[in-house]
C-alpha cells in the first residue's frame, strides 16, 4: 500500500535522494557537516564508576566512517547481514551506524543470550559477520554455524587496523524501502523468533514520533534505557534521536536503583523513555526532586499499570504510555495527555480500528515492517483484508482513546520484552529429567509478568527444590540470562486437547485469580 499524503508531507524532515536514501545521512552526516551542530554532543556514555566517554556529531561521523572503511577492507558486501553482540559500549552504537551506512543490514542481539538463543538467531538470520568483544566471544565457541566471520572490537589486531582507517566514507544509497535493520523478536503471529525487517524509509515516522511523542529537539538531554538488541533501543535509542540531533545519554551497566537515579540527576536528563519494569524497581528510592530536570517521561514495552501510574502521579510525574511493536517500526498510539488507564490515541497519520477486538492498523504508514526474513507466509498472516492485525486486544472509547486488554497469542511479556514459550520449552525438554513441559507468563508486581514452567518428569526423577533450581539454571545457561523460568511446578500430565495441543488457558487460570 502507498504512503498516505500525511507522511509525504513529513519527508522534508529527512535526507532523501528521490527514491533512494541512507538513514545515516540524516542521523549523523547532516549534523556533522553543519558548523552549527558539528561540535554538539551526540553521545555520552557512562559506566558504573561514573567514567564517561563523549562523542560530538563530528567525532561520531569520523568513527562511523572509519568502521565503514574497515568493513570495506574486509570486503563485506552490500546487503550483508551483520550481527552486533555487544554490551552498551560505544563500539555497539558506532558499528551499528557504520553497517547501515555501508549498505548492509544491522542485526543487533541482546547481550544476555546464551548459546542456543544465539545459534538460533544467527542461523535464521543468515548472518555473515558478527561484531563482539573478548568476553562475549566465549559464547560463540562451538556454535554449529559455517563460515561465520567475527570482528572482535577489543583485540589488539582490530584496534591497530581500525586506527589506520580513513575518516571519510560516502553513504551507500539504497532504495528507500530496502531494509536497514533486522530485529529478532518472538512474532505476534504466534511463531518463535522471527527476523523483522525495517526499512530506511521508516525514519520518516521514527523522526516524526520522536518529536511529537517524546518531545525531542536538538537541545534535549535524552535517555532511552533499552539495549539496541530490542527494537526500542535501536529505533528510539539510536536512529530517531540522532536524526533529531539531540544528545543521547547511555548508562552502560545493568539496572541499579541508586546508580540510575544518580545518572538521571547528575546528567540533568530532560527526557526519559523506559519500561514499566524500571518504574516499578525505582519506586523504593525515587523522590520528586530526582525528576527536577525531566520535562517528559514515556513508557514502552508493556501496558502501564494503574499502581505505577498513580504512584508517579502522586510525585507530580505524569508518565505517558506509548504503543507499538517491532513489526510497526515506530510508535502508532500514544497517550500525549497522560490520561489515566489509557494507551492513548492514534497518532496523526495512523488509522486504527478495533476489528474482532484486535488493534488493527491501516498499512499506509512508512515504518511498517517490509517483511519477515525467509517467512513470507508468516508476514502475510499479519494482513487481514485491508488491515494490519497486531494480535493485541483492546477497546476504544467515544473520545478515541484505546485501552489495552490482553495479548491474543501465547507470547509472554516480561520486563517489557517478548518471549516465546516455545523457545523456553524447547530448551527445557533437552534436560534429561524433563519429559514434556509447558511455559506461561504469570503476573508479577515488578516485571509485569514472569516465566513459569509446568514440567512432567521422566521416570527415575523426583520433584525437588534442587531440581527446580537446576532446570532454571539450565535454561539460563543454554538460552538467555534474562529469559528463564522464575517459577517451576511439577505435574503428572499437561492439559491437552484431543489433538494433543496443550491447553495453556487451563494452566493460566489458577495463576490469575
Order of alpha helices (4+ residues) and beta strands (2+ residues): alpha-beta-beta-beta-alpha-beta-alpha-beta-alpha-beta-alpha-beta-alpha-beta-beta-beta-alpha-beta-alpha-alpha-beta-alpha-beta-alpha-beta-alpha-beta-beta-beta-beta-beta-beta-alpha-beta-beta-beta-beta-beta-alpha-beta-beta-alpha-beta-alpha
